[in-house]
Amino acid sequence: MQADWVAATVRGRSMAQRRLGAGACRSLSTLPNLPAAVEALAGSVYAGELAAARTLQEAQLATRRTVLWQLRVLAGWLPASGTPLVRAVAARFEADNIVALAAALSAGTPPDEAPDRTPGPSGHSGHSGTSASTPFDLGGLATAWPRLRTAESLDTLQPMLAASPWGSPGPADSLSVTLPDTLAAVWLRRVASAAPAARPWAVAAAVLLAARLLLVDGGRPTERQVSLLRPLIGTGWAEASSLPELLLALSPAAGQALAGVQDPRELWRAEAALAGRVETDGFSLLRAGLPGPGVVLGAAAVLAADAWRVRAALAAAGSGGGGSEVLDAVA
């Protein structure tokens, strides 16, 4: 038994028990509108952040702020050896802060008015404005944000990023285009390195990142992006121009991330399947008999998956209720 992990293990399991759950999310998705859905969450762990939400984007962003707060609380119970694990998981929020800052600098918008990029129910990133523009507060889980947020232009942000744990982001004049995917790739590498049990999730997410970049966005990866993803999915994928070509370039194990996808427009189904897999694996880790990092990773996975389900349910309610095709995909 890893005695120094006992407190974090107990706390992680307790936090996971407070999740909304698949059944409640299903009911939430059938409500007639967003205000009704937000009201239904009044007694949930999401209530505090949702209180000020007035739009779907703000409500979905509130679920992510809830997850970040849960990670910060969990980090307070960890032994020193566990901090890198939770910091790696939380780095996704720091990446979003950096992307929002770069977008603001590119547009000539004051940094404190920069929009957040908020992954929706299917995992794609979108922009949200108004009160949702406040950067994620990472507290002690930040790695480079306190310094990076002082950048006054893309020309100053680029070398600051290169000198940080995020590494070289590429030329400053293309940051607004390439930065989101580059930082996502860095994050996947960090999670896979910090938590070996999360490597299969990182591989699958890397496949979906590559598929979206090539087949949906119609772009080509930068050398930096190919290099970052190489330990996860190799390099052959970079020249693929169709779904069959991409599958041929991937290992059989990595290609399973695209199982059942016949058209790039169906990638959201693969993203939903990955969310379901992360949740299932997270529950398995939570049930591990002995305290340790695996249980903490499981708690983080279950909390993130629950917030993903809530975002899907909020989107369904916001469109008039009647259920969610996204939730159906992980039923």
Protein Blocks (a to p, Z undefined) as FASTA:
>chain_A
ZZklmmmmmmmmmmmmmpnbjmlmmmmmmpmbfklmmmmmmmmmklmmmmmpcbfklmmm
mmmmmmmmmmmmmmmmpcfklmmmmmmmmmmmmmmmmmmmmmmmmnopafklcccddddf
kopacddehjllpccdekjmbfklmmmmmpcbfklmmmmmmmmmnopnbjfklmmmmmmm
mmmmmmmmmmmmmmmmlmmmmmmmmmmmmmmmmmmnopacdfklmmmmmmmnojmlmmpc
bfklmmmmpcfklmmmmgoiabfklmmmmmmmmmmmmmmmmmmmmmpmbgcfklmmmmmm
mmmmmmmmmmmmmmmmmnnghiafklmmmZZ
